[in-house]
Amino acid sequence: MDTKRISYEIVDKVAHIGFGHNCKKSMTVLDEETLQELDRIVEELKANKKSIDAALFFTHKERCFLAGADITLIAAMKTEADGAEGSESGQTIFNKVEDLPFPTIALVHGVCLGGGTEFSLSCNTILMSDDKSSVMGLPEVKLGLIPGFGGTYRMPKRVGLPNSLDLILSGRSVKARKAKKMGLVDEVYPKERLVEMSTRHYKKSKKKQSFTDSLSDFAQDNFLSRKVIFQKARENVLKKTKGFYQAPLKILDTMEAGMMKGRSSYLSAEAQTFGELCVSAQSKNLQHIFFMTEKVKKYSGPQSTGDIPKLKKGACLGAGTMGGGIAWLMSDNGMAPIMKDLNVGALELGLKQASSNYQGALKRRKLSSEDFERKMRSISAQTDFSGFEKVDLLIEAIVEDLKIKQTVFADTEKKMRDDALITSNTSSLSVEEMSKALEKPERFAGLHFFNPVHRMPLVEIITHSKVAPETVEALYNWVLKTKKTPVVVKDGPGFLVNRILMPYLNEAGYLLEEGVSMKEIDEACVNFGMPMGPCRLLDEVGIDVAVKVAKILHDGLGDRAKSSGLSKKMVDMDCLGKKNSKGFYLYDSAGKETGANEKVQSLFTKSKVMSETEIQMRVILPMINEASIILDEKLVAGPEDVDLGLIFGIGFPPFRGGLLRYADSEGLDRIYKAIEKYSESVDFDRYQPSMFLKDLVSNKKKFYDL
């Protein structure tokens, strides 16, 4: 018979159950209706057990087996009891699958994550296709959750305790060969042969041994070994998360306490933990980020009326570190890019950067040596414009000088087709002013990457008054294709991320001048959840770069963006940051920090004790205030763009949900009063509350009410 979501038929005493039947979405999820249908089918399988030799579970989708539980169901849970009940309902169904009196085989092809992997673990045998789209894993920890359908109970029994902790605590997914190697899947076959090869497993014993003579299983079955493994896992979790994330520690507590329990009591504890976590503020924040990242995968900007340009061939104007990173991105996405520069040394540096990016993938065996050579050969490093008539997308990454850029754009445009897109990787200069140098400004926009390109996921797409909607949509789609996160921003000083980042960096300079120590400032910000303190970040950015950007922002925004002047003093002392091994900190030849720079420390003659909380408020409040002004100026579509931009652009702590969600949770009335207080006691201009924020407070609204 056919059901709405799952197909079910018996052929030669073998039950064939197919997920994603009559489902138009590309990804099949375990929503309430699908779970109910699965429960009914499993009950029918149990009732017909005498006439069934085996059950095969497969997918009707091209690239998805089961993408996991429906996150909207989890997001709708309001109480711990709701969460525990939802977890128990899924556990009950999967227990029924595990208890079927005949072989059950999961034929995994495509995405199989979360609840999909948990379902597969409840089957006797897992066969996986060798297709590159096929992955398995338990990513729940990334949402601040514990796998709630029995994953923490069954995964150790299949792959051993060390491997299971690695998968569950990291949330990482594995492809077929790796899954086979660790014992997660029994065999790997081509997609077309999965059903055929499954017949080999019909006569295998129904239940696998929980423990074998392998080292992993011995460790799992030995009290002392288990204790050491869990202790080491806790140490690793605390080292990586600095204790900010509660889910990994809750997972460890649940798994360790339940190792010797039976299925019923263990799963009850897992469900209880799931209930606690799913309604926690931290999990809700991480779920919020998940929904934002899903939303951004669909273009919602200015609507196009003409054809969307197809961007197949790329070029980067300007080499060096940034140009090499952009050329790498283009080559990795099959664009056979041209990398042009006047300087041969810069071209060599660009090629070195691209090669370095690929070397990482080569070492991790995510790239073969043949593919490495092929991709590097696809980059054409040259000093002339040959081949530019074939380019569909040009990204400029030359010196940050408006007049030079305008001159280069006017010259380059003549070498390219009328329908090619021209973009600038500028971090702070006016895209509106640049566009005036072009005869066809409608095909021009800003495309701001963050350094290093291969690690930073955000790309700002900067628009201007004459840009065509087709240009914006084409760039948006291209950024998504490169697996990065696009945020569309109107032109303005510093755009989105740098404009909000500069108060964070600038205020640190004022704190240093007041006498607060560099160590205390950086530690306070790291303890807030930032990936690094402002002094350390300035070293990464480059002190000279910060000085240039600060001047542009001061000129464009007025005295609320006035610089402390500290960075200028450091540049005069030739302390430029990591780039020349001396900034706020000193660095060795490998770029490793070796301690504070005493030369810079000598600039600070005052000494002031300030609480960690006050330091955090001093640097975070101006960011919130500036973000409110950006919303008032409608530089971005809404608060989601601000939060995504800062999470993916500067690493604003995800567990806080983003800058503006954090502000909402703290209470905008409290935020406003604190900014107002600092306006009176610290500096009127830098802490003058925006009228937009004042209106929100007056109307008792939040940023996410907009």
NUVEXVO-45871 format. One record per residue (C-alpha): residue number from 1; x, y, z; residue in one letter. Coordinates in steps of 0.1 Angstrom, whole numbers. Layout:
! NUVEXVO-45871
   num       X       Y       Z   residu
   NUM       X       Y       Z        a
...
***
This chain:
! NUVEXVO-45871
   num       X       Y       Z   residu
     1       0       0       0        m
     2      11      36      -4        d
     3       9      62      24        t
     4      14      99      20        k
     5      51     101      31        r
     6      63      65      31        i
     7      58      38       5        s
     8      53       2      17        y
     9      50     -31      -2        e
    10      60     -67       2        i
    11      78     -84     -27        v
    12      88    -121     -24        d
    13      84    -119      14        k
    14     107     -89      17        v
    15      91     -56      29        a
    16     103     -25      10        h
    17      97       7      30        i
    18     106      39      12        g
    19     110      73      28        f
    20     102     106       9        g
    21      73      91     -11        h
    22      50     117     -26        n
    23      71     144      -9        c
    24      80     175     -30        k
    25     107     187      -7        k
    26     143     177     -15        s
    27     150     167      21        m
    28     129     141      40        t
    29     125     149      77        v
    30     109     130     106        l
    31      80     153     112        d
    32      50     143     132        e
    33      31     128     102        e
    34      61     108      90        t
    35      67      94     125        l
    36      30      84     128        q
    37      31      66      94        e
    38      63      49     103        l
    39      48      37     135        d
    40      18      22     117        r
    41      40       5      92        i
    42      62     -10     119        v
    43      31     -23     137        e
    44      19     -39     104        e
    45      54     -55      99        l
    46      51     -69     134        k
    47      17     -83     128        a
    48      28    -100      95        n
    49      61    -113     109        k
    50      54    -149      99        k
    51      51    -139      62        s
    52      81    -115      61        i
    53     118    -126      58        d
    54     133     -91      60        a
    55     126     -54      58        a
    56     145     -30      36        l
    57     143       8      44        f
    58     153      30      15        f
    59     147      65       1        t
    60     128      78     -29        h
    61     150     109     -29        k
    62     180     117     -51        e
    63     202     129     -22        r
    64     185     123      11        c
    65     177      92      32        f
    66     164     110      63        l
    67     177     145      72        a
    68     166     141     108        g
    69     138     153     130        a
    70     118     184     120        d
    71     135     213     138        i
    72     102     233     138        t
    73      87     206     161        l
    74     116     210     185        i
    75     114     248     183        a
    76      77     246     193        a
    77      84     227     225        m
    78      77     250     255        k
    79      84     228     285        t
    80     108     201     295        e
    81      79     177     296        a
    82      71     185     260        d
    83     106     178     250        g
    84     109     145     270        a
    85      75     133     256        e
    86      86     141     220        g
    87     119     122     226        s
    88     101      92     241        e
    89      77      90     212        s
    90     105      87     187        g
    91     124      62     210        q
    92      93      40     212        t
    93      90      37     174        i
    94     127      30     169        f
    95     126       4     197        n
    96      98     -13     178        k
    97     121     -14     147        v
    98     149     -28     168        e
    99     126     -55     182        d
   100     113     -68     149        l
   101     118    -106     147        p
   102     134    -106     113        f
   103     164     -88      97        p
   104     160     -51      91        t
   105     184     -33      67        i
   106     188       4      63        a
   107     199      13      27        l
   108     214      47      33        v
   109     218      69       3        h
   110     222     107       6        g
   111     219     128      37        v
   112     213     107      68        c
   113     217     128      99        l
   114     203     131     134        g
   115     171     111     136        g
   116     180      95     103        g
   117     212      80     117        t
   118     194      71     149        e
   119     168      52     129        f
   120     195      34     110        s
   121     212      24     142        l
   122     179       6     152        s
   123     182     -16     122        c
   124     203     -48     123        n
   125     223     -39      92        t
   126     233      -6      76        i
   127     244      -5      40        l
   128     255      28      25        m
   129     259      41     -10        s
   130     293      53     -21        d
   131     278      85     -35        d
   132     295     117     -24        k
   133     261     130     -11        s
   134     259     101      14        s
   135     268     112      49        v
   136     258     100      84        m
   137     261     117     118        g
   138     245     130     149        l
   139     247     169     147        p
   140     222     176     176        e
   141     250     190     198        v
   142     252     219     173        k
   143     217     229     183        l
   144     225     225     220        g
   145     207     192     221        l
   146     214     155     229        i
   147     204     129     202        p
   148     169     121     216        g
   149     158      90     196        f
   150     183      66     212        g
   151     214      77     194        g
   152     236      80     226        t
   153     225      44     236        y
   154     230      26     202        r
   155     260      44     187        m
   156     285      31     213        p
   157     272      -4     208        k
   158     279      -1     171        r
   159     312      18     169        v
   160     326      17     204        g
   161     327      44     231        l
   162     357      65     218        p
   163     343      67     182        n
   164     308      74     194        s
   165     319     102     217        l
   166     339     117     188        d
   167     308     117     166        l
   168     282     128     192        i
   169     303     156     209        l
   170     316     171     176        s
   171     284     167     156        g
   172     305     160     126        r
   173     293     138      97        s
   174     312     110      80        v
   175     311      98      44        k
   176     307      61      34        a
   177     343      49      35        r
   178     350      65      69        k
   179     317      51      83        a
   180     326      16      71        k
   181     361      19      87        k
   182     347      28     121        m
   183     320       2     119        g
   184     290      25     116        l
   185     280       8      84        v
   186     284     -28      74        d
   187     291     -24      37        e
   188     294       2      11        v
   189     280      -3     -24        y
   190     271      18     -55        p
   191     236      33     -51        k
   192     222      12     -79        e
   193     233     -21     -61        r
   194     221     -14     -26        l
   195     188     -34     -29        v
   196     205     -62     -48        e
   197     234     -66     -23        m
   198     211     -64       7        s
   199     200    -100       0        t
   200     234    -112      13        r
   201     224     -99      47        h
   202     190    -115      51        y
   203     203    -146      68        k
   204     226    -128      92        k
   205     218    -131     129        s
   206     193    -106     141        k
   207     213     -91     170        k
   208     249     -81     169        k
   209     271     -87     200        q
   210     272     -55     220        s
   211     308     -61     230        f
   212     336     -78     211        t
   213     373     -84     217        d
   214     382     -51     200        s
   215     400     -24     221        l
   216     370       0     218        s
   217     345     -25     230        d
   218     368     -37     258        f
   219     372      -1     269        a
   220     334       3     269        q
   221     330     -28     290        d
   222     357     -19     316        n
   223     349       5     344        f
   224     383      20     348        l
   225     388      24     310        s
   226     354      41     307        r
   227     363      65     335        k
   228     395      75     317        v
   229     377      79     284        i
   230     350     101     298        f
   231     375     122     318        q
   232     395     128     287        k
   233     364     137     267        a
   234     354     163     294        r
   235     388     178     292        e
   236     386     181     255        n
   237     351     196     256        v
   238     361     222     281        l
   239     392     231     261        k
   240     373     235     229        k
   241     342     252     243        t
   242     357     270     273        k
   243     327     257     292        g
   244     302     280     274        f
   245     282     252     259        y
   246     261     230     282        q
   247     249     203     258        a
   248     283     184     254        p
   249     287     182     292        l
   250     251     170     296        k
   251     256     144     269        i
   252     287     131     288        l
   253     268     130     320        d
   254     239     110     305        t
   255     261      86     286        m
   256     285      79     316        e
   257     257      74     341        a
   258     238      51     317        g
   259     266      29     304        m
   260     256      -2     325        m
   261     218       5     324        k
   262     193     -14     304        g
   263     176       1     273        r
   264     145      13     291        s
   265     161      31     319        s
   266     189      45     297        y
   267     165      59     271        l
   268     144      74     299        s
   269     174      94     310        a
   270     182     104     274        e
   271     147     117     270        a
   272     148     136     302        q
   273     181     153     292        t
   274     166     161     258        f
   275     137     178     275        g
   276     159     199     297        e
   277     181     210     268        l
   278     156     217     241        c
   279     139     244     261        v
   280     171     260     274        s
   281     179     295     264        a
   282     211     283     248        q
   283     195     257     226        s
   284     168     282     216        k
   285     196     306     205        n
   286     213     279     185        l
   287     180     268     169        q
   288     174     305     160        h
   289     207     305     142        i
   290     198     273     124        f
   291     166     289     111        f
   292     184     321     101        m
   293     210     301      81        t
   294     182     281      64        e
   295     164     313      55        k
   296     194     329      40        v
   297     198     299      15        k
   298     169     314      -5        k
   299     173     347     -22        y
   300     148     374     -10        s
   301     164     406     -23        g
   302     154     429     -51        p
   303     133     410     -77        q
   304     148     405    -111        s
   305     129     410    -143        t
   306     156     400    -168        g
   307     179     370    -172        d
   308     202     361    -143        i
   309     238     361    -154        p
   310     255     327    -153        k
   311     289     330    -136        l
   312     311     302    -150        k
   313     345     318    -156        k
   314     362     339    -129        g
   315     390     364    -126        a
   316     407     381     -96        c
   317     423     415    -101        l
   318     451     417     -76        g
   319     470     388     -61        a
   320     488     385     -28        g
   321     472     368       2        t
   322     436     380      -4        m
   323     437     376     -42        g
   324     452     341     -38        g
   325     424     332     -14        g
   326     397     344     -39        i
   327     415     326     -68        a
   328     415     295     -46        w
   329     377     298     -40        l
   330     370     303     -77        m
   331     392     273     -87        s
   332     377     251     -61        d
   333     343     259     -77        n
   334     353     250    -112        g
   335     357     286    -125        m
   336     393     282    -139        a
   337     402     317    -127        p
   338     426     343    -140        i
   339     447     360    -113        m
   340     461     392    -126        k
   341     486     415    -110        d
   342     513     439    -121        l
   343     538     424     -96        n
   344     552     389    -103        v
   345     560     386     -66        g
   346     524     392     -57        a
   347     513     365     -82        l
   348     537     341     -66        e
   349     523     349     -32        l
   350     488     344     -45        g
   351     496     310     -59        l
   352     513     301     -26        k
   353     482     311      -7        q
   354     459     290     -30        a
   355     483     260     -27        s
   356     483     264      11        s
   357     445     263      12        n
   358     445     231      -9        y
   359     473     215      12        q
   360     450     214      42        g
   361     424     194      23        a
   362     451     172       9        l
   363     465     164      43        k
   364     429     155      56        r
   365     425     133      25        r
   366     395     154      14        k
   367     414     160     -18        l
   368     434     137     -40        s
   369     469     147     -52        s
   370     455     145     -88        e
   371     427     169     -79        d
   372     451     192     -62        f
   373     473     194     -93        e
   374     443     199    -115        r
   375     428     227     -94        k
   376     461     245     -91        m
   377     467     243    -128        r
   378     433     258    -134        s
   379     446     291    -119        i
   380     462     313    -146        s
   381     486     338    -130        a
   382     494     366    -154        q
   383     503     403    -157        t
   384     481     412    -187        d
   385     444     411    -196        f
   386     445     382    -220        s
   387     414     360    -216        g
   388     394     387    -198        f
   389     368     386    -227        e
   390     358     352    -214        k
   391     353     362    -178        v
   392     318     362    -163        d
   393     328     374    -128        l
   394     357     397    -119        l
   395     366     403     -82        i
   396     390     432     -76        e
   397     413     429     -46        a
   398     439     457     -51        i
   399     451     484     -27        v
   400     424     503      -7        e
   401     426     536     -26        d
   402     394     549     -42        l
   403     411     568     -70        k
   404     433     539     -80        i
   405     403     515     -79        k
   406     382     539    -101        q
   407     411     541    -126        t
   408     415     503    -127        v
   409     378     497    -131        f
   410     375     521    -160        a
   411     404     504    -178        d
   412     393     468    -169        t
   413     357     473    -181        e
   414     369     479    -216        k
   415     386     445    -217        k
   416     354     426    -206        m
   417     321     417    -222        r
   418     291     440    -215        d
   419     273     412    -196        d
   420     302     403    -173        a
   421     299     413    -136        l
   422     326     434    -120        i
   423     329     435     -82        t
   424     352     450     -55        s
   425     365     433     -24        n
   426     368     466      -7        t
   427     363     465      31        s
   428     354     501      37        s
   429     355     523       6        l
   430     323     536     -10        s
   431     309     513     -36        v
   432     286     541     -48        e
   433     317     562     -56        e
   434     334     533     -73        m
   435     304     527     -95        s
   436     307     562    -110        k
   437     339     551    -128        a
   438     320     525    -149        l
   439     300     529    -181        e
   440     277     501    -169        k
   441     273     506    -132        p
   442     243     483    -131        e
   443     266     453    -134        r
   444     289     464    -106        f
   445     287     457     -68        a
   446     308     451     -37        g
   447     317     416     -28        l
   448     335     418       5        h
   449     353     386      17        f
   450     368     382      51        f
   451     404     370      56        n
   452     413     342      55        p
   453     389     334      26        v
   454     390     296      30        h
   455     379     298      67        r
   456     356     328      70        m
   457     321     319      59        p
   458     306     354      54        l
   459     305     375      22        v
   460     289     409      22        e
   461     272     418     -11        i
   462     273     456     -12        i
   463     247     474     -34        t
   464     245     509     -47        h
   465     218     531     -63        s
   466     223     519     -99        k
   467     230     482     -94        v
   468     206     459    -113        a
   469     186     433     -93        p
   470     199     406    -117        e
   471     235     415    -106        t
   472     226     412     -69        v
   473     207     379     -74        e
   474     235     364     -96        a
   475     261     372     -69        l
   476     239     359     -41        y
   477     234     326     -59        n
   478     271     324     -66        w
   479     281     330     -30        v
   480     257     302     -19        l
   481     272     279     -45        k
   482     306     284     -30        t
   483     291     273       4        k
   484     295     307      20        k
   485     268     329      37        t
   486     257     360      18        p
   487     244     391      35        v
   488     231     420      12        v
   489     241     454      26        v
   490     235     489      12        k
   491     265     511       7        d
   492     277     530      38        g
   493     309     535      58        p
   494     322     502      69        g
   495     292     484      55        f
   496     278     460      81        l
   497     304     440     100        v
   498     333     465     100        n
   499     310     493     111        r
   500     298     474     141        i
   501     333     458     148        l
   502     351     492     150        m
   503     334     504     182        p
   504     345     471     198        y
   505     381     476     187        l
   506     381     513     193        n
   507     367     512     228        e
   508     395     488     238        a
   509     419     515     229        g
   510     401     540     251        y
   511     401     514     280        l
   512     439     510     276        l
   513     443     548     277        e
   514     423     549     309        e
   515     447     524     324        g
   516     428     490     321        v
   517     454     463     313        s
   518     455     446     279        m
   519     453     412     296        k
   520     421     421     315        e
   521     405     435     284        i
   522     412     405     262        d
   523     403     380     289        e
   524     370     398     296        a
   525     360     396     260        c
   526     370     360     256        v
   527     351     352     288        n
   528     321     368     272        f
   529     324     343     244        g
   530     343     362     217        m
   531     369     341     199        p
   532     396     365     208        m
   533     400     398     226        g
   534     401     432     207        p
   535     439     436     212        c
   536     446     402     198        r
   537     421     408     170        l
   538     437     441     160        l
   539     470     422     156        d
   540     453     398     132        e
   541     436     426     112        v
   542     467     447     111        g
   543     471     479     131        i
   544     478     500     100        d
   545     446     486      83        v
   546     426     495     114        a
   547     439     530     113        v
   548     428     535      77        k
   549     393     520      84        v
   550     389     541     116        a
   551     396     573      96        k
   552     370     563      69        i
   553     344     556      96        l
   554     352     588     115        h
   555     349     608      83        d
   556     316     591      74        g
   557     299     587     108        l
   558     312     617     128        g
   559     324     619     164        d
   560     307     588     177        r
   561     334     569     157        a
   562     363     590     167        k
   563     395     570     172        s
   564     414     567     205        s
   565     446     575     186        g
   566     464     545     202        l
   567     466     526     169        s
   568     482     556     151        k
   569     510     557     178        k
   570     516     520     173        m
   571     519     524     135        v
   572     544     552     141        d
   573     564     527     163        m
   574     562     502     134        d
   575     540     478     155        c
   576     517     466     128        l
   577     505     434     143        g
   578     510     398     133        k
   579     521     408      97        k
   580     555     421     110        n
   581     555     400     142        s
   582     549     429     166        k
   583     517     445     177        g
   584     500     444     211        f
   585     517     410     213        y
   586     549     395     198        l
   587     550     366     174        y
   588     576     341     163        d
   589     585     333     126        s
   590     557     307     125        a
   591     531     333     136        g
   592     527     319     172        k
   593     522     344     200        e
   594     552     347     224        t
   595     539     373     248        g
   596     530     409     253        a
   597     549     436     235        n
   598     567     456     262        e
   599     573     484     238        k
   600     536     489     234        v
   601     530     484     271        q
   602     553     514     278        s
   603     526     536     262        l
   604     503     530     291        f
   605     512     551     321        t
   606     479     549     340        k
   607     466     519     360        s
   608     429     513     365        k
   609     410     484     380        v
   610     377     476     363        m
   611     354     447     367        s
   612     351     421     339        e
   613     314     429     335        t
   614     320     466     331        e
   615     348     459     305        i
   616     323     437     286        q
   617     296     464     287        m
   618     320     491     275        r
   619     329     472     243        v
   620     296     455     236        i
   621     271     483     242        l
   622     285     506     214        p
   623     281     477     190        m
   624     244     473     199        i
   625     239     510     196        n
   626     256     511     161        e
   627     236     481     150        a
   628     204     500     159        s
   629     215     529     137        i
   630     222     505     108        i
   631     186     492     112        l
   632     173     527     113        d
   633     192     535      81        e
   634     178     503      65        k
   635     213     492      54        l
   636     202     456      59        v
   637     168     439      57        a
   638     165     432      94        g
   639     181     420     127        p
   640     187     386     113        e
   641     212     400      88        d
   642     230     418     116        v
   643     233     387     138        d
   644     243     364     109        l
   645     269     390      98        g
   646     285     392     132        l
   647     284     355     140        i
   648     300     345     107        f
   649     320     376     102        g
   650     337     381     136        i
   651     327     350     155        g
   652     302     367     179        f
   653     293     339     203        p
   654     267     317     187        p
   655     254     305     221        f
   656     241     340     226        r
   657     221     339     194        g
   658     237     370     178        g
   659     242     406     190        l
   660     206     418     187        l
   661     191     386     200        r
   662     214     389     230        y
   663     203     426     234        a
   664     167     415     233        d
   665     173     388     260        s
   666     191     413     283        e
   667     163     438     279        g
   668     164     468     257        l
   669     154     491     286        d
   670     184     480     306        r
   671     207     483     275        i
   672     194     518     268        y
   673     199     530     304        k
   674     234     516     305        a
   675     244     534     272        i
   676     228     566     286        e
   677     248     562     318        k
   678     281     559     298        y
   679     271     588     277        s
   680     272     609     309        e
   681     302     593     326        s
   682     325     583     298        v
   683     319     601     265        d
   684     288     618     252        f
   685     295     612     215        d
   686     306     576     216        r
   687     277     565     239        y
   688     249     587     226        q
   689     219     563     224        p
   690     203     562     190        s
   691     167     575     185        m
   692     159     542     170        f
   693     168     523     202        l
   694     150     550     223        k
   695     118     544     203        d
   696     120     507     207        l
   697     122     511     244        v
   698      94     537     245        s
   699      72     513     226        n
   700      82     483     246        k
   701      94     465     215        k
   702     124     443     208        k
   703     147     442     178        f
   704     131     409     167        y
   705      96     425     169        d
   706     106     445     138        l
***
